[in-house]
Amino acid sequence: MNFFTGRWRRSFIVTLAAAAFSLTLISSAVAAVTLNGSGATFPKPLYDRYFSQMRSANQITVNYEGTGSGAGIKALIAGTVDFAGSDALMSAAQIAEVKRGVIAIPTAGGAVAVVYNLPGVTNLRLSNDALKGIFEGKITRWNDAKIAGISGQAKNLPNTPIRVAVRADSSGTTFIFANHLQATGSSIKAAAQPSWPGSPVSGQGNPGVAALVKNTAGAIGYVQDTFARQNNLQTAFIQNKAGRFVDPSLAEAEKAFAGETFPADFRLVEGNPNDGYPIVGLTWLLIYKQYPAAKADAIKKMVNWVMTTGQGINKQLEFTQIPSATAQKVVQTVNQTVVARG
C-alpha cells in the first residue's frame, strides 16, 4: 500500500511539474508576442500609460502609434495592425471590409476641451450659439456681441480676429466635437473630417492643434482635455443643456456619462448630455475576431488587463472609467468571440 501510494505521489508530482512547465511555456509564448496598433490620438496619453505598465509587469508588449482615428481604421481594414484605436465608430461599410470581423472595445470616456489663446482673458464662457458661430465662420472677432454679451465678458474681449484651428487628419476627436455641434443645431455635420467653413488653420493630431493654439494669438481650437492640461492651454467654459457654463473637468465628464446604458455591441455615442460637460465621447480599441493562435491569446490578455487593472489608471489622466458591469461584459465577449485561425 505504501509502495503504490509513494509511486502515485511521485507520478502526481511529475504530472504537476509537467503541467507547470507547460503553463510557463504558454505564458512565455504570450509574453513574447508583440502587438502593434495605431489610431486615435485622443486616448494616446492613456494608452501610453497602459502599455508601459503592462510591459513593466511582464504582461505583454504592445506598441501604439497615434496616427488619428481615420488612419487607424484604414490600417485595421488593410490588416497592417493587430488592433486600432478610434473615437469614431466604424461604419457598416467599413466593418464589411474586414474579413476577420471587428469588435469595438470601449476603454474610456473623456472631454474634448475648447482651448484658446487670449492673453489676459481668463474663464472665457461660450454659449452654444457662440461656439457654433465661431466654427461655422459666422463670428470672426473676439468682441462679437454673441461672445461679449455673455454677462461680464464685454470689457475683457479684444477687437481682434478669431483664428480657428482644426484637425488636418480624419479624427475621432473631431467627430466628438462636430457631433456636439450638430446636436446643438449647427450646420456642421458629425464626421471625422467635416467640411469647415471659412479658412481655419489645421494641425496633425491633438498635439498639432494644441501647438497651433499655443503659438497663435487669438486662436481657438479643440483637443482632448489631457493635451490642454499638458500644454498649459486655457480652456473655455461651455454652456450645457441645463444652461450651466461648465469646464472640461473629470467630475463634469463623469456627470455627462452618468445614467448612460451601453448597448450590447458597446457602441454608445453621446452628443449633448443632459448635464455635466457637454462635449464628451468614448474611445474604443477595435480588434479582430480572428487571430493566429499566439496573438489571439495575447489580445485577450491585453483586453482583460485594460478592462480591469487598466481602468484604475483612467482617472489619473482625466479619463472616465467604463462601468464595471460593462467592463465585465466586454471581457466575457472578447473571451468568447475571439478565436484562433491559422
N, C-alpha and C positions, 0 to 999 in steps of 0.2 A: 504493500500500500504506500509506504514511504517512497519506494523507488519510483512508482508511477506518478506520485504527487510531485516529487522532485523533478522528474523528466517533464511533466506538464508545466511546472513553473519555469523551467529553462526554456521550453518551447514558447511559452507565453511572453517571456522577456524578449526572446529573439524576435517574435512577431511584433511586439511593441516597438522595438528598436527599428525594425524594418519600416513600420508604419511611420514612425517619427522621421526617419530618413527620407521617406517618400514625400511627406508633407514639407520637409525642409527644401527638397528639390523643387516642389511645386511653388513654394513661397519664393525661392530664389529665382525661379523662372519668371514669375510675375514681376519681382523687383527688378530683374534685368531688362524687362521690356520698357522701352521709351515711347510715350505717347506724344504726338505733336498736334497742336491745334492752333487756330488763328481766328480772328474776327473782332468782335466789338471792343472798342477802347473804353466804353462806359464802365465795365467791371474790371479793367486791367489792373488797377491797384489791388483789388481784392484777389484776383486770380494769381497775381504775382505772390501774394502772401500765402494763399492756399498751397500753391505748388512748391514754394520754398519750404514750407513746414512739412509737407508730405515727403519731400526729398530728405529733409533732416531726420525725420522719423523712420527713414528706411522703408517707406511705404511703396513708393513708385516714383519714377522720374517722368515729369510732364513738362513739356515746353509749350509756351503760349506766346504768340505774336499778335500785337494789337494792330490789325490792318483795317478795321472797320467792319461793321456787320455785313454789308453787302459783299465785300471781298471774302469774308469768312464763309458765307453761304455759297458763293461761287466755288470756293475751294472744296467744300463738302460735296457739292454736286460733281465736281471733277474727280473726286476721290484722292486728292493730293494731301489731305489731312486725316487724322484719326477722329477729330471732332471739330466743331466750330462754336464760336460764341456769337450771340446775336441778341439785340434788344428789340428787334422787329421780327415777328414770326414769319416763317416761310409761307409763301402762297401755296395753294393746292397744286398749281402748275409746277412750281419748283420742287415740291415734295415728290411729284410723279416722276421727275427726272432721276431720282435717287433709287436705283435698283435694289440697294441693300436696305431700304427703309430708313425712317428717321423717327427718333423720339426726342421731344422737347423737354428738357430738364430745367425747371425754374430754380435758380440758385440764390437770387437776392432781389430786393427791390431798392430803388433809390430815387433821389430827386435830381431833376435837371435844373440847375441854377441859372438864372438870368444874371449875367455878370456885366459890369460896366466900368468905364474909366472916366470919371469926372472929379478931378481934384477939388476937394472942399465940399463935395456933395455926399453926405452920408445918409444912410437909411432911406434911399430912394424908394418910393412906392409907385407901383404901376397898376392901374385898373385893367380890366380885360380889354376895354376899348383902346386904352393907350398902348398896351402890348401888341394887340392886333394891328393898330395903326402904324406902329414903328416897323414891324416886319412885313407889312403889306406895302411899305414905301409911301404911305399917306402922311405920316408925321415925320418931318425931316429935320426939325430943330428942337433943341432941348427945352426951350421955354414955350413950346406949343401949349395952348390952353388946355388940351386934354391931359397933359402931364402937370403943368403948373397949377391947374385948377384943383388938384387934389390938396386938401387942407394943409396949409403951412409950407408948401413947397415953392411957391412962386418966387420968393426973394432969393432963393439959393440956386436957381437954374439959369445957366448962361444962354445967351443968344448965339449958340454955336451949332454947327451941323452935327447930326447924328450919323455915325459911321457903323453900319450894321455888319456884323461878322457872322458867317455861317460855315457849315461844313462843306468841304470840297468833294468829299467822298460819299458813297452810299452808306448811310449811318443810322444805326438804331437810336442813338441819342437824338438825331434829327427827327426820326419817326415819333419818338415820345413827345418832343416839343411840338411838332406840327400836328400831332394827334390832339394835343391840348388846344392849340389854336383853332382847329376845325371844330372841336367840341364846344367852343365858346362862340361860334358863329363866324369865324374867319373864312375868307375866300381861299386861303391856303389849305390844300388838302393833305391829309395824313399820308406821308410817304417817306421812304428812307432818303430820297433825293428829290424834293419838290422843286417846282419852278418858283424861284423867289423873285418878286417884283423888284424893280429898281436895279441898282448896281452894287450889291453887297460885296465886301471882300470875303475871301474864303480861305480856310486853313485845313490842313490834313489832320484828321482825328481830333479828339478832345484836346490833346496837347497843342495842336496847331491853332485852334480857336482861342484857347487860353492865352497863348503867346501874342496873338494878334490884338486881343483886347488889352492885355497888359502894356503893350508897346504903342497903342494908338489912342491919343487923346480924343475923347468924345465917342469912343467905341462902345457898342453893346453887342452881346452875343449870348450863347448858351453852351454850358458844359456840364458834365456830371459834377455833382457837388464836391466830391473829393478833390477834383482838379482845381476848383475855385479856391478851396482852402489851401492846397499845396502851393498855389501861385499867389496867395495873399490878395485875391481879387475881391472887389466889392460885389456883394450880391443884393439884388433888389427884393423888396417885399412885394409879393404878387397877390392880387385880390382873388380870394377863393369863392366858391359857390355860396358859402354862408355870409359873404360880404367882408370877411376879415382880410387884412393885409398880412401875409404870412411869409416868414423867411424859410429857406430850404434846410431846416434842421432835421436831425434824425427823428426827434419827437413828433414833428409835424408830418413827416413822411409816414411814420407809423400810424398816425391818425387817419391819413388818407387811405391806407390799406385796411384799416380796422373794419371787420364785418364782411370783408370780401370772401367769396367762396370760389375755390378753384374748380374748374370743370374737370371731367375725367381725363382729358388729354393735357391738363395743366396749362392751357393756352389762355390765360387771363390777361385782358388788355384794359387799362384804366385811362379814361380820357379827361374827366373833370369830376373828381370825387366830391362827395357831399361836404366834407370838412378836411382840415389839415392842409398841407402844402399841395397846391393843385396840379403841379407838373411832375408827375411821378410815373414810373414804369418798372416793369420787371426785366430781368435779363436771363437768358437761357443758354445752357450748353446743348448743342444739337449733336446727338450721337447716332450712329448707325444701329440697326437691329441685328446686323450680321458682321462678324469679325473672324479673322483667323483665331485659333484656339487661345493662344497666349494673350492676345490683345483683348479677346472677349473677357477673360478673367481680369485683366488689368483695368478695363473700362468699368467693370462692375465694382472693382475695388476703389477706383477713383470716385465714382458717383456716391458710393457708400460713405466714403470719408468726407466728401464735400457736404453731404446732406446730414451728417451727424457732427463730427468734430469741427468741420469747417464752418458750420453755422455759428459757432461761438466766436468766430473772428469778425463776422459781418458788422456788428455794431461798432467795433473798434475803428472801422473805416467809414462810418456814416451810412452803411447799407442796412436795410431792414432784413430781418430773418424770414425764412419761409416757415409758416406754421408747422409745428412738429408733426401733426397728423398728416399734413400734405407731404412733408419730407419722408415720412414712413411709407406712404403710398408710392412715392417716386422710387424709393429703393426697391420696394416689392415689385413694381412694374418692370424696372430695369433687370432685376434678377430673373424674372420670369420670361422676359421678352427677348433680351439679347442672347443670341445663340452663336456657337462656333460653326463656321463654314469654311472649309478649305484649309 
